[in-house]
Amino acid sequence: MKWLVSATALAVADLVPAALSLAVLLPVEGLPGPTGFVAIFMAALALGHMANLPGGVGPFEATLLLALPAVPTEDLAAAILVWRALYYLPTGALALVLAARARPHGPGHAFWPVAHSRTACAGCWTPAVRPRPRSCTSATSTSSPPRIRAPSPCMAWVPALGS
């Protein structure tokens, strides 16, 4: 239950400022109050996600067009384009930078080195998912789960399937 409250709080902390930032870009005439606009925005966003299109492009705009008939179409379209640029471009650029700096994750990864050695064992995990292997071999003790024979010494910490 605690995770549900946390997830809801995070969603509200993200979506309410996003909705209000779009409202600031629109002309004041014909807009509902802040609460009404946030509700329209969230409904449009939900319909865009349900359509399973990248960024909800299409249903999001159509919902806003139908829900805000007093706002001129040109103004709404321009505001949505500026809002999408302000909302998605910085996070997309950050994601590209982080992806470019990421280290390989393991065998089969596009950037996995062909000649992988024991000396490279310490550097083959990204910081976000870097478990501490006990050693660079697949030796096990009785207190740990059974280990599979890994194709690389760095994969020795992976527990066996079914355990």
C-alpha positions in Angstrom: 0.0 0.0 0.0 2.9 2.3 0.7 4.2 2.0 -2.8 0.8 3.0 -4.2 0.8 6.2 -2.2 4.4 6.9 -3.3 3.6 6.2 -6.9 0.6 8.4 -6.8 2.5 11.2 -5.2 5.2 11.0 -7.8 2.7 11.0 -10.6 0.9 14.0 -9.2 4.3 15.8 -8.7 5.1 15.1 -12.4 1.7 15.7 -14.1 0.4 18.7 -12.3 3.4 20.9 -13.2 3.3 19.5 -16.7 -0.3 20.4 -17.1 0.1 23.8 -15.7 3.1 24.5 -17.9 0.9 23.7 -20.9 -1.8 25.9 -19.5 0.6 28.8 -19.2 1.4 28.5 -23.0 -2.3 28.8 -23.9 -4.4 32.0 -24.1 -6.4 32.7 -21.0 -9.7 33.1 -22.8 -11.6 29.9 -23.0 -9.5 27.9 -20.5 -11.2 26.2 -17.5 -9.7 26.7 -14.0 -6.5 25.0 -13.0 -8.2 22.0 -11.5 -10.4 21.5 -14.6 -7.4 21.9 -16.9 -5.3 19.4 -15.0 -8.2 16.9 -15.2 -8.5 17.5 -19.0 -4.8 17.2 -19.4 -4.6 13.9 -17.4 -7.6 12.5 -19.4 -5.8 13.4 -22.7 -2.6 11.9 -21.5 -4.3 8.7 -20.5 -6.0 8.4 -23.8 -2.7 9.0 -25.6 -1.1 6.2 -23.5 -4.0 3.8 -24.2 -3.5 4.3 -27.9 0.0 3.0 -27.4 1.6 5.6 -29.7 4.9 7.2 -28.9 4.2 10.2 -26.7 0.5 9.7 -27.2 0.7 11.8 -30.4 -2.7 12.1 -32.0 -5.2 11.1 -29.3 -3.6 13.6 -26.8 -4.0 16.5 -29.2 -7.5 15.4 -30.4 -8.7 15.2 -26.8 -7.4 18.7 -26.0 -9.0 20.0 -29.2 -12.4 18.5 -28.2 -12.2 19.4 -24.6 -11.1 23.0 -25.2 -13.3 24.3 -28.0 -13.0 27.9 -27.0 -9.2 27.9 -27.5 -8.2 28.6 -31.2 -6.8 25.6 -32.9 -3.7 27.4 -34.1 -2.9 28.6 -30.5 -3.5 25.1 -29.1 -1.3 23.4 -31.7 1.5 25.9 -31.2 1.3 25.5 -27.4 1.4 21.7 -27.7 4.4 21.8 -29.9 6.3 24.2 -27.6 5.2 22.1 -24.5 6.4 18.9 -26.1 9.7 20.5 -26.9 10.1 21.8 -23.3 8.9 18.6 -21.7 10.5 15.9 -23.8 13.7 17.3 -25.3 15.7 17.9 -22.1 14.9 14.4 -20.7 15.5 12.8 -24.1 18.9 14.5 -24.4 19.8 13.4 -20.9 18.8 9.8 -21.8 21.0 9.9 -24.9 24.0 11.2 -22.9 23.5 8.5 -20.2 23.0 5.8 -22.8 26.2 6.9 -24.6 28.2 6.7 -21.4 26.8 3.4 -20.3 29.0 0.4 -20.0 28.2 -3.0 -21.5 25.9 -5.2 -19.5 27.2 -8.6 -20.4 27.6 -11.2 -23.2 25.3 -10.6 -26.1 25.3 -6.9 -25.5 26.2 -4.8 -28.6 29.2 -3.3 -26.8 30.5 -6.4 -25.1 34.2 -6.8 -25.8 35.2 -9.8 -27.8 38.4 -10.5 -25.7 37.0 -10.3 -22.2 39.6 -11.2 -19.5 39.7 -11.4 -15.7 41.4 -8.1 -15.5 38.3 -6.4 -17.0 36.0 -8.1 -14.4 35.7 -5.0 -12.2 34.6 -2.7 -14.9 31.9 -4.6 -16.8 28.9 -3.4 -14.9 27.1 -0.1 -15.1 27.0 1.8 -11.8 23.2 1.3 -11.4 23.4 -2.5 -11.5 26.8 -3.3 -10.1 26.5 -6.2 -7.7 29.7 -7.2 -6.0 30.8 -10.6 -7.2 32.6 -12.6 -4.5 35.3 -13.5 -7.0 35.8 -13.8 -10.7 35.2 -17.5 -10.7 32.1 -19.6 -10.5 33.2 -21.2 -7.2 30.4 -21.5 -4.6 30.1 -22.1 -0.9 27.4 -24.1 1.0 25.8 -20.9 2.3 25.2 -19.3 -1.1 22.7 -20.4 -3.8 24.0 -22.6 -6.6 25.8 -20.8 -9.3 25.8 -21.4 -13.0 28.9 -21.7 -15.1 29.1 -18.3 -16.7 30.4 -17.5 -20.1 32.4 -14.7 -18.5 34.1 -14.5 -15.1 32.1 -11.4 -14.4 28.8 -13.3 -14.7 29.8 -15.7 -11.9 27.5 -14.1 -9.3 24.3 -14.9 -11.4 22.2 -17.5 -9.4 21.2 -20.7 -11.1 17.7 -20.9 -12.6 15.1 -22.6 -10.5 16.8 -21.8 -7.1 
